[in-house]
Amino acid sequence: MSGGERNRLALAKLMLKPYNLLVLDEPTNHLDIASKNILKNALNNYDGTLILVSHDRDFLDGLAKTIYEFRDKGVKQYLGGINYFLEKKKVANFKEFEKKDVVSISDSSTSQSNSSDLYQKKKEIDKDIRKAEKIVIECEQEIMKKEKELEEISVLLSNPEEKNISSLYQKHGEIQKNIDSFMQKWEDAAQEIEQLKKLKEELLKK
């Protein structure tokens, strides 16, 4: 079995047992979008206590009611969902939050860094930029592919003799969710590129 298949099986077995406490560490790893949605719906209907560790904002949205931030050997509680936490941190997403820390660390340590350190940091930033740019391209390709599939389904739905209307509408909704997910991923990567380029400019001024 693949990693994703093992993960799905473990989650399915977990949901079938009457536990009143679930502790899940990155449960969406190796799961496709449809599986994540099924898991999220199941957890929303779960009556027990849920302790969840995740970096998946879409998965956490509407699921987590209290956020705990572990930082500097301490724990800070936020009595709200993931959007409330990001709002308090004045960032739009997790990647921006993480990059904000990178900028802070870089600013505080630049005065102690030599030219070799700056070169290494610039090299790492360039690598991250290329990685994010690759994500942008891949997302654009997937969005175009999914939009084409939507067009094909729309043509079928416009046919008065089509008999699989219900399944076509369901598939249409699933594809639209996929597009929305890729759009969010594209936006996150684009924001990351912009911030990395700004950080690179600051380093070049040193």
Secondary structure, DSSP 4 states (H G I P E B T S, - for coil): --HHHHHHHHHHHHHTS--SEEEEESTTTT--HHHHHHHHHHHHT--SEEEEE---HHHHTTT-SSEEEEETTEEEEESS-HHHHHHHHT-SSHHHHHHHHHHHHHHHHGGG--HHHHHHHHHHHHHHHHHHHHHHHHHHHHHHHHHHHHHHHHHHHT-TT-S-HHHHHHHHHHHHHHHHHHHHHHHHHHHHHHHHHHHHHHHHT-
